[in-house]
Amino acid sequence: MSSLRDAVEDYLSIRHALGHKLESAGWLLPKFIDYLEQVGASTITVEHALRWATLPNNSKPVYWQNRLTVVRGFARYLQTIDPDAEMPPSGVLPSVIGRRPSPYIYSEQELLALMAAAGSWRSKLGSRTLQTVIGLLAATGMRIGEAVRLDRSDLDLEHTRLVVRNSKFGKSRSLPLHPSTVEALREYLRLRDQLRPHVDTPALLLSTSGQRLSRRYVEWQFRQLRIRAGVTQRPGSPPPRLHDIRHTFAVRTMLDSYQIGGDPQARLAQLATYLGHANPAASYWYLSAAPELLGLAARRLEDHQLEAIR
């Protein structure tokens, strides 16, 4: 193993211990080291970092920026043990800074269409697992990374709760589940135990081979499901993502609060806890994710202003 590969392992171990997931860095940095070895470089240079970051050359600037950001994080660490390592400067690639694109908010019909498309998958276990993943994300707003890390022991059917462990920054949280979600999970476990009675993984959600799902596999499968379900992107917006189901959960929760005349501010604080955000401020962006929310918030503000005048 090269000294650079050793340094990558140490860097990732340290960052993981601090609570960072670094999912992109976990698979991008080894590829970067492959590149350095191919060109005969013994450490990071600005030239090699930029050449690798902009591969392939027909990719979008945001992809290049993400690759360079991963290298910059490792380079910052490497400089503490290798004075010859160079730090790629920021701002050398085309800027991708701009208005954060609005997420795709799925309708109930679209979510049902996605689950129906998953049900037509060739593998009985695979199709039911994909249906369960989509339904679980829609019902809880979990991150896909959290869902695939779930163990069977994290699900408490008797007390209708699900424990999400080791989330962002190493935090865990307990999620109360709706009875319909509990029943769907109970049915899924019955089927998977019937099809795969003996497995060597503690995972709750199984792949067709009886192993734990990977995030990249589920996201790839979801892109196929989206096409089969006829869920298309809006003009000028990126394609709908699996992660947008989490945004949909948050937006629907806030819409319900406005529509029933509740306290949106209190609901937002509860939502932040349920979603696993460090503080409610991380959830505020959801307020601008749907025109319906903006309209309801504006009407609520107008009502308060009228009350103040009276």
C-alpha positions as CSV (number, residue, x, y, z in Angstrom):
1,M,0.0,0.0,0.0
2,S,1.4,3.4,-0.9
3,S,1.9,6.2,1.6
4,L,-0.8,8.2,-0.1
5,R,-3.3,5.3,0.4
6,D,-2.3,5.1,4.0
7,A,-2.8,8.8,4.4
8,V,-6.3,8.5,2.8
9,E,-7.3,5.8,5.2
10,D,-6.0,7.8,8.2
11,Y,-7.8,10.9,6.9
12,L,-11.1,9.1,6.4
13,S,-10.8,7.4,9.8
14,I,-10.3,10.7,11.6
15,R,-13.2,12.4,9.8
16,H,-15.5,9.5,10.5
17,A,-14.6,9.6,14.2
18,L,-15.7,13.2,14.2
19,G,-19.1,12.2,12.8
20,H,-18.7,13.0,9.1
21,K,-20.0,10.5,6.7
22,L,-17.8,11.5,3.7
23,E,-19.7,9.1,1.4
24,S,-18.4,10.8,-1.7
25,A,-14.8,11.1,-0.4
26,G,-14.9,7.4,0.5
27,W,-15.0,6.3,-3.1
28,L,-13.6,9.4,-4.9
29,L,-10.3,9.6,-3.0
30,P,-9.1,6.1,-3.9
31,K,-9.8,6.9,-7.5
32,F,-7.7,10.1,-7.1
33,I,-4.9,8.1,-5.7
34,D,-5.2,5.6,-8.7
35,Y,-4.7,8.6,-11.0
36,L,-1.7,9.9,-9.1
37,E,-0.1,6.5,-9.2
38,Q,-0.8,6.3,-13.0
39,V,1.0,9.6,-13.6
40,G,3.8,8.8,-11.2
41,A,3.1,11.6,-8.7
42,S,4.2,11.0,-5.1
43,T,2.0,13.7,-3.6
44,I,-0.8,16.2,-4.5
45,T,0.0,19.0,-6.9
46,V,-2.3,21.7,-8.1
47,E,-1.8,20.6,-11.7
48,H,-2.7,17.0,-11.1
49,A,-5.7,17.9,-8.8
50,L,-7.2,20.1,-11.4
51,R,-6.6,17.6,-14.2
52,W,-8.3,14.8,-12.2
53,A,-11.1,17.0,-11.0
54,T,-12.1,17.9,-14.5
55,L,-12.4,14.3,-15.7
56,P,-14.4,13.5,-17.7
57,N,-14.2,16.8,-19.6
58,N,-17.8,16.7,-20.8
59,S,-19.2,16.7,-17.2
60,K,-21.0,19.6,-15.6
61,P,-19.0,22.2,-13.6
62,V,-20.8,21.2,-10.4
63,Y,-19.4,17.7,-10.8
64,W,-15.9,19.1,-11.2
65,Q,-16.3,21.3,-8.2
66,N,-17.4,18.3,-6.0
67,R,-14.4,16.3,-7.1
68,L,-12.0,19.2,-6.3
69,T,-13.7,19.9,-3.0
70,V,-13.0,16.3,-2.0
71,V,-9.3,16.7,-3.0
72,R,-9.0,20.0,-1.1
73,G,-10.2,18.4,2.1
74,F,-7.7,15.6,1.8
75,A,-4.9,18.0,0.7
76,R,-5.5,20.2,3.8
77,Y,-4.9,17.1,6.0
78,L,-1.9,15.9,3.9
79,Q,-0.1,19.2,4.3
80,T,0.2,18.5,8.0
81,I,2.4,15.4,7.3
82,D,3.8,16.2,3.9
83,P,5.1,19.8,3.4
84,D,5.5,19.1,-0.4
85,A,1.7,18.6,-0.8
86,E,0.0,21.5,-2.6
87,M,-3.5,22.8,-1.8
88,P,-5.6,23.4,-4.9
89,P,-6.9,27.0,-4.7
90,S,-10.6,27.7,-4.6
91,G,-12.3,29.6,-7.5
92,V,-10.2,28.1,-10.2
93,L,-13.1,26.1,-11.8
94,P,-16.2,27.6,-13.4
95,S,-18.5,29.0,-10.7
96,V,-21.6,27.0,-9.8
97,I,-22.7,29.4,-7.1
98,G,-26.3,30.6,-7.6
99,R,-29.8,30.1,-6.4
100,R,-30.3,26.8,-4.8
101,P,-32.6,24.8,-7.1
102,S,-36.0,24.0,-5.7
103,P,-36.5,20.3,-4.9
104,Y,-39.1,18.2,-6.8
105,I,-42.2,17.8,-4.6
106,Y,-43.9,14.6,-5.5
107,S,-47.7,14.3,-5.6
108,E,-49.4,11.4,-3.8
109,Q,-50.3,10.0,-7.3
110,E,-46.6,10.1,-8.3
111,L,-45.5,8.3,-5.2
112,L,-48.1,5.6,-5.8
113,A,-46.9,5.3,-9.4
114,L,-43.3,4.9,-8.2
115,M,-44.3,2.1,-5.8
116,A,-46.4,0.5,-8.6
117,A,-43.4,0.5,-10.9
118,A,-41.3,-1.0,-8.1
119,G,-43.9,-3.8,-7.8
120,S,-43.4,-4.8,-11.4
121,W,-39.7,-5.6,-10.8
122,R,-38.6,-9.1,-11.8
123,S,-37.4,-10.2,-8.3
124,K,-40.2,-10.6,-5.8
125,L,-37.9,-9.7,-2.9
126,G,-36.3,-6.9,-4.8
127,S,-39.6,-5.3,-5.9
128,R,-41.0,-5.5,-2.3
129,T,-37.8,-4.0,-0.9
130,L,-37.9,-1.1,-3.3
131,Q,-41.6,-0.5,-2.5
132,T,-40.7,-0.5,1.2
133,V,-37.8,1.9,0.8
134,I,-40.0,4.4,-1.1
135,G,-42.9,4.0,1.4
136,L,-40.6,4.4,4.4
137,L,-38.9,7.5,3.0
138,A,-42.3,9.0,2.2
139,A,-43.7,8.2,5.7
140,T,-40.7,9.3,7.7
141,G,-38.6,11.7,5.7
142,M,-35.5,9.7,6.4
143,R,-32.3,10.1,4.3
144,I,-31.7,7.1,2.0
145,G,-28.3,6.6,3.8
146,E,-30.1,6.2,7.1
147,A,-32.6,3.8,5.6
148,V,-30.1,1.4,4.2
149,R,-28.1,1.4,7.5
150,L,-31.2,0.3,9.5
151,D,-30.8,-3.0,11.3
152,R,-33.8,-5.2,12.0
153,S,-33.2,-4.6,15.7
154,D,-33.8,-0.9,15.1
155,L,-37.4,-1.6,14.4
156,D,-39.7,-1.9,17.4
157,L,-43.1,-3.1,16.0
158,E,-44.6,-3.5,19.5
159,H,-44.0,0.2,20.4
160,T,-44.3,1.4,16.8
161,R,-40.9,3.1,16.7
162,L,-37.8,3.1,14.6
163,V,-34.4,4.1,15.8
164,V,-32.1,5.9,13.4
165,R,-28.6,5.4,14.6
166,N,-25.4,7.2,13.8
167,S,-26.9,9.8,11.6
168,K,-25.2,13.1,10.7
169,F,-22.6,14.1,13.2
170,G,-23.0,10.7,15.0
171,K,-26.5,11.6,16.4
172,S,-29.3,9.1,16.8
173,R,-33.1,9.6,17.0
174,S,-36.3,7.6,17.6
175,L,-39.1,8.0,15.1
176,P,-42.7,7.2,16.0
177,L,-44.4,5.3,13.1
178,H,-48.0,5.5,11.8
179,P,-49.9,2.3,12.2
180,S,-50.1,1.9,8.4
181,T,-46.3,2.1,8.2
182,V,-45.9,-0.4,10.9
183,E,-48.3,-2.8,9.1
184,A,-46.4,-2.3,5.8
185,L,-43.1,-3.1,7.6
186,R,-44.6,-6.1,9.3
187,E,-45.8,-7.5,5.9
188,Y,-42.3,-6.8,4.4
189,L,-40.6,-8.8,7.2
190,R,-43.0,-11.7,6.6
191,L,-42.2,-11.9,3.0
192,R,-38.4,-11.5,3.3
193,D,-38.4,-14.2,6.0
194,Q,-40.3,-16.4,3.7
195,L,-38.0,-15.8,0.7
196,R,-34.7,-15.4,2.7
197,P,-35.1,-17.3,6.0
198,H,-31.4,-17.5,6.6
199,V,-29.3,-14.3,6.1
200,D,-25.9,-13.3,7.4
201,T,-26.6,-9.6,7.8
202,P,-28.5,-7.7,10.5
203,A,-29.9,-5.3,7.9
204,L,-33.6,-4.5,7.9
205,L,-33.8,-4.0,4.1
206,L,-32.4,-6.7,1.9
207,S,-31.2,-6.8,-1.7
208,T,-32.1,-9.6,-4.0
209,S,-29.0,-11.5,-2.9
210,G,-30.0,-11.3,0.7
211,Q,-27.4,-8.6,1.6
212,R,-27.7,-5.1,2.9
213,L,-28.7,-2.5,0.3
214,S,-26.3,0.1,-0.8
215,R,-27.3,3.7,-1.3
216,R,-25.8,3.9,-4.8
217,Y,-27.7,0.8,-5.9
218,V,-31.1,2.1,-4.6
219,E,-30.5,5.5,-6.3
220,W,-29.7,3.8,-9.6
221,Q,-32.8,1.6,-9.3
222,F,-34.9,4.7,-8.5
223,R,-33.8,6.4,-11.7
224,Q,-35.1,3.5,-13.6
225,L,-38.4,3.5,-11.6
226,R,-38.9,7.2,-12.2
227,I,-38.7,6.7,-16.0
228,R,-41.1,3.7,-15.8
229,A,-43.5,5.6,-13.6
230,G,-43.6,8.6,-16.0
231,V,-42.3,11.1,-13.4
232,T,-40.5,13.7,-15.5
233,Q,-38.4,16.8,-14.7
234,R,-39.7,20.3,-14.9
235,P,-38.2,22.6,-17.6
236,G,-35.0,24.1,-16.4
237,S,-34.9,22.0,-13.3
238,P,-32.8,18.9,-12.5
239,P,-34.4,15.4,-12.7
240,P,-36.5,14.4,-9.6
241,R,-34.3,12.5,-7.1
242,L,-34.8,9.9,-4.5
243,H,-33.7,12.5,-1.9
244,D,-36.6,14.7,-3.0
245,I,-39.0,12.3,-1.2
246,R,-37.5,13.7,2.0
247,H,-38.2,17.2,0.8
248,T,-41.8,16.2,0.0
249,F,-42.3,14.9,3.5
250,A,-41.1,18.1,5.0
251,V,-43.2,20.3,2.7
252,R,-46.4,18.2,3.3
253,T,-45.9,18.4,7.0
254,M,-45.7,22.2,6.9
255,L,-48.7,22.4,4.6
256,D,-50.8,20.3,7.0
257,S,-49.8,22.7,9.8
258,Y,-51.0,25.7,7.9
259,Q,-54.1,24.1,6.6
260,I,-55.4,22.9,10.0
261,G,-54.7,26.3,11.6
262,G,-51.8,25.0,13.8
263,D,-48.6,26.7,14.9
264,P,-46.2,26.4,12.0
265,Q,-43.3,27.7,14.0
266,A,-43.8,25.0,16.6
267,R,-44.3,22.4,13.9
268,L,-41.1,23.4,12.2
269,A,-39.1,22.8,15.4
270,Q,-40.7,19.4,15.7
271,L,-40.0,18.7,12.1
272,A,-36.3,19.6,12.5
273,T,-36.0,17.1,15.4
274,Y,-37.9,14.4,13.4
275,L,-35.7,14.9,10.3
276,G,-32.5,14.9,12.4
277,H,-31.4,18.5,11.7
278,A,-29.0,20.0,14.1
279,N,-31.3,23.0,14.7
280,P,-34.6,24.4,13.2
281,A,-32.7,26.8,11.0
282,A,-31.6,23.9,8.8
283,S,-35.3,23.3,8.0
284,Y,-36.3,26.8,7.1
285,W,-35.4,26.4,3.5
286,Y,-38.3,24.0,3.1
287,L,-40.6,27.0,3.5
288,S,-39.6,28.2,0.0
289,A,-39.7,24.8,-1.6
290,A,-43.4,25.0,-2.7
291,P,-45.5,27.8,-4.0
292,E,-48.4,26.6,-1.8
293,L,-46.3,27.1,1.4
294,L,-45.3,30.6,0.3
295,G,-49.0,31.5,-0.3
296,L,-50.2,30.1,3.0
297,A,-47.4,31.8,4.9
298,A,-48.2,35.1,3.2
299,R,-51.9,34.8,4.1
300,R,-51.0,34.0,7.7
301,L,-48.8,37.1,7.8
302,E,-51.6,39.3,6.3
303,D,-54.1,38.0,8.9
304,H,-51.7,38.9,11.7
305,Q,-51.2,42.4,10.3
306,L,-55.0,42.9,10.0
307,E,-55.4,41.8,13.6
308,A,-52.7,44.3,14.7
309,I,-54.5,47.1,12.9
310,R,-57.8,46.3,14.5
